[in-house]
Amino acid sequence: MTVTHVRRRIALVDDHELVRAGVRSALGERVEVVGEAGDVASAIALIGEQQPEVVLLDVHLPGGNGPAVIRGLPNTSARFLALSVSDAAEDVIEVIRAGARGYVTKAISAEELLAAIERVAAGDAVFSPRLAGFVLDAFASQPVATVEDPELEQLTLRERDVLRLLARGYAYKEIASRLFISVKTVESHASAVLRKLQLSNRRELSRWAAHRRLI
């Protein structure tokens, strides 16, 4: 039986036309590029209209920056993968806080980028080891919310750990590895979190957590 490769629908957001052309050429027919944009306003309009599965997003754009694009689309189903020449910690952390699912640099190969697109489309988080370290350090240094929150108080400490990692886009297997528990236990905690908070899916959970500055 022949397995048909799923062509992910993506959008390219970068202010350099040559970069967009290079990415489009490198990815070839393996993806469907539904549109391109070179600034914040046109990116928001494009993504809102086309609803791509994945947006390859530069972090520095005319009219704002990558995070401004993400924040301008609170209801989109698109997932954002930052693709930038910058590997500065502040750039990485800012775009992840805004809601991007991953961050890779433009030194990445075409095959690695295709794999990253696929993982982000599937809901995973994607970082190079160096950039992942920035993100983990930043979130590890954040204090646990101390204000009273009746909804958050429903959750056990372990459920809160799982909530934060889920909201940041980690897959069950990655959460299990980080918390030294089984995947089955992660699934159980995730179900409990969604049930207690009366949320339907991970996207709603991410918005809930971001609103409370838990991620």
VEXSE-303848 format. One record per residue: residue in one letter; x, y negated, z negated of N, C-alpha, C, O in turn. Coordinates in steps of 0.1 Angstrom, whole numbers, plus 5000, padded with zeros to 4 digits. Atoms other than C-alpha are relative to their C-alpha. Example, Ala and Ser with C-alpha at 12.3 -4.5 7.8 and 13.67 -1.06 7.14 Angstrom:
a500950125000512350454922500949885000501949884993/s499150115000513750114929499249894992499749784991/
This chain:
m500950125000500050005000500949885000501849874992/t499250124999501449665009499549904990498349874989/v500350105010501549404981500249865006501249835011/t500050134995500649054992500549904990499949894979/h499550105009502648774976499049894999498549845010/v500950125002500348504961500849875002501849854995/r499350134997501348164975499349904990498249864992/r500450105010501047924946499849865007500649825015/r500350144995499447584954500849904992500549894980/i499250095007501947324944500049865005499649845017/a499850144996502446944945501449964997501950004987/l498650055002505746764948499949854996499449775004/v500050145005506146444928501549954998502149994988/d498650055001509546264934500049885008499449875019/d500050134992510345914945501050005011501149905019/h499149994989512946034969499550105011499350225008/e500649924990511546155002500950125004500450235007/l499049894996514746355010500050114990500150234994/v500149895011514446544977498750085003498850205002/r501249924997510846634985500150095012499750205012/a499849924987511746745020500950124997500750235002/g499149895003514646955006499350114992499550234995/v500749905008512447124980499050085009498950205008/r501049934991509747195006500750105009500250215011/s499249914991512347345030500550124992500550234997/a499449895008513947555002499050104996499250224996/l501149905004510647704991499350065012498850175010/g500549944987509547765027498550044999497749964994/e501449964999506347965032499650084987498550144987/r500349925012506548124997499049924991498449994982/v501050075007504347844983499249925010499649905022/e500850094992501547614997500249864994499649844983/v499850135005502547254993498749925004498549895016/v501350064997499147074990500149855001499249785005/g499850144999500646724988501249954993501950024986/e498850065005503446494979499749864995498849795000/a500250145005503646164959501449954995502350034991/g498750065004506445924951499949904989500949844985/d500150095012505045714922498950054991498150154995/v500949955010502845754892498549995005497850095004/a501450024995499545614907499750105011498650165010/s500349914989499745814939500050154995499350235000/a500049865005500646134919498850034993498250144995/i501349985008497646094896498950025010498050115008/a501149994990495346044926500150145008499150215010/l499849874993496846344945499750124992498950214997/i500349895009496746584916498550014997497950124996/g501450005003493246484907499150055011498150115009/e500749964988492046544942500350145004499350225007/q499649874995493946854951500050124990499950234993/q499949905011494147034917500950115003500550235004/p499049894997497347224925500250094987499850054976/e499749925011498347514903501249954992501249954980/v498850055006501747374896500549875006500449855019/v499450134995503247024899501550004997501850014985/l498650025002506946984904500249854998499949775007/l500150145004507446654886501449944996502049994987/d498850075005510446424884499749914988498549874986/v500350075012510846244851500149855001499649774993/h499850144998511745904865499349965013499850005024/l500850034988509245744889499749855000499649794989/p500550144999508245394901498650004994497750084996/g501350025006505245264881499950084987498850094982/g500149935013506145464850501050114999502250105003/n499149885001507545814844499250125001498050125002/g500749885000506746174845498950024990497850064993/p501049985010504946184812498749915003497649954999/a501250094997502645894824499150075010497950065009/v500949924991501446124852499250104992498050124995/i500749895007500646404828498949944991497849994991/r501050065008498846174804498949935007497849915002/g501050054992496946024832499050105006498050075013/l500849894995495346364840499650094988500050214989/p500349925012493946484806499250135003499250224995/n500949894997491446724823500450095011499650175015/t499649924988493446874851500450144995500850164984/s499649865002494047244853501450035004502050145002/a498649984995497447194869501050014988500849954978/r498949995010500547294850501249935006501549935018/f498950084996503547074851501450064997501750104986/l498749955001507147184857500949885004501049845015/a499150114997509646894854501250055008501850155004/l498849974991512346904881500849875002500449785009/s499350125001514946644875501550025001502050124998/v498650005000518546554880500649984986501750014983/s499650035014518646444843499950134991499050214992/d500149895010519546694816500149934986500649994976/a499950075013519346424788498950054991497850074995/a500949955010517746544756498749924999497649974998/e501250085002515346244754499050025012497850015010/d500949984989514046304789499250134999498050145001/v500649875002513446674782498950004990497850044992/i500950005011511746614749498749925003497649965000/e501150084997509546334762499050065009497750065007/v500949944990508046524791499450124994498250154998/i500749885007507446834770499049964990497950024990/r501050055009505746634744498749965007497649975002/a501250054992503446494771499250125005498050105008/g500849894996502446844781500650095011499950185016/a499449924990504846984807500350144994500650164982/r499849865004505247364806501550045001501950154996/g498649964998508947364815500849885006500349785009/y499150114995511947164826501350075006502050154999/v498849944993514647264851500749885007500149795011/t499350114993517347054868500150045015499850155019/k500049994985517847004905501250095004501450115016/a498949914997520947224903499550155002500250245006/i500649874999518547524903500050055014499949975023/s500149944987518547764932498650025004497750014996/a501449984995515547824954499350114994498150114990/e500649885006514948174940499649974986498650024981/e500250035014515248044905498849914998498049924989/l501250095001512747764912498750075003497750054997/l501249924997510248004928499650084988498450094985/a500349925012510548224897499449914989498549954982/a500550095011510047924874498549955003497749944994/i501450044996506947814894499050114997497950094991/e500949885003505448164891499850014985498750044981/r500149995015506148174853499149894995498349924986/v500850115005504647834847498550025005497649994997/a501449974996501547924868499450104992498150104990/a500549905009501148224846499849964986499350044978/g500250055014501248014815501250014991501149974979/d498849995008504748074804500849864999500549775007/a499250125001507247804793501450045006501950155005/v498849984993510447774814501049894997500849785000/f498950095002513747614804501350075002501450195001/s498649945000517447664810500450014986499849944977/p499649985014519147784778500449864993500049844982/r499650135006520747434772498849914997498849854987/l501150095002517547244777499050064990498449984982/a500949945010515547494756500549974986499749954977/g499450045013517947414727499649874996499349844984/f500550145003516947044729498650014994498349954984/v501449995003513347134727499850064986499050014977/l500149935013513647384698500549914989499949914978/d499550085011515847144678499049884997498849854985/a500950125002513346854683498850054992498449984983/f501249965007510347054672500350064986499550054977/a499749955013512147224644500249894990500049914978/s499750115009513046884629498749934996498749844988/q501350075003509346774629499550064987499450184984/p500749965013507746784594498750065003498050025012/v501449954999504646994590499049904996499349824986/a501050105003501546784590499650014985499250124980/t500450005014500746674554498749944997498149964987/v501350055002497546494559498950115000499150215006/e501049905002494446684549499250015013498749915019/d500849974988492746844579499250134998499850244997/p500849895004489847074571500150125010500150235007/e499949894990490247264604501350074999501450195000/l498749945001493947314600500150094987500850194987/e499949935013493447424564499450145001499650234992/q500649874998491447724577501050105003500850225001/l499149914995494547874591501150044990501549964982/t498849965009497248074573501349945006501349895017/l498750064996500847964575500550075013501050015022/r499649924989501548244600499249965013499749955024/e500950044989498548144622500449865005500349835017/r499650134996499847784622501350015008501549945018/d498849974992503247914634499750045014500249995024/v500449954987501548104662499349895008499549885020/l500750114994499347804670501049915007500849875019/r499050094994502347574676500750065012500949995022/l499349944989504147814698499050025012499450015024/l501049984989500947894718499849865007499849865019/a500250134995500347524722501149945009500949865018/r498850044992503847474736500250085012501150055020/g499949924987503247734763500750134999501050195010/y499349875000505148034750499150125002497950124998/a500749874998504048384761500050084987500850064978/y500149925012502948634735501350074996501850084985/k498849925003506148834739501149904995501949954986/e499050105005508348514734499649974985500549954977/i500450035014506348434702500350114991500850094980/a499749885008506748784689501550004997501950034986/s498650005002510448754694500549894990501349924982/r499650125009510748414677499650024986500349984976/l500549985014508648514647500350134994499950164983/f499649875005509948864644498850084996498850154985/i501249925002506549024646499650075014500250045024/s500449934988504849254671499149925009498549825005/v500950074990503049134703498550024995497749934997/k501449975004499849304689499649914989498549864988/t500350095012500149094657499849865005499049785001/v500150144994500648774678498649995006497949895004/e501450004994497448864698498949994989498049924991/s501050015011495548914665500049864994498949814992/h499950135006496748584651499449905010498749805006/a500550094990495948404684498550005001497849905002/s501449985000492448544684499349934988498349874989/a500550065013491948434648500049855001499149784997/v499950144999493148084656498949945009498349845005/l501050054990490848034686498650014993497849924995/r501349985006487948174666499749904989498749844988/k500250095011488447964635499949855004499249784998/l500050144995489047644655498949985010498649875015/q501150014991486147724678500449955014499849865020/l499550044987488247684709499950125010499950245005/s500249894990487947884742501250065006501350175010/n498849954993491447904756501249924996501149834987/r498750075004495047794753500149865004500749784997/r500050144996494547474772499349914990499849804986/e500750085010491947354747500850004987500849904980/l499149995012494347474719501149895001501449834991/s498950094998497147264734499649864998500349784991/r500550135002495046954735499649974985499949864980/w500450015015493747014699501349984992501349894984/a498850015007497347054687500749875003501349804994/a499450124996498646754706499349884994500049794989/h500750115007495946534692500449984986500449874981/r499550015014497146614657501550004999502050014988/r498650015000500746574667500750124994501750104987/l499449885005501546934659501050065009501850155006/i499049954990503646984691500849885005501649905014/
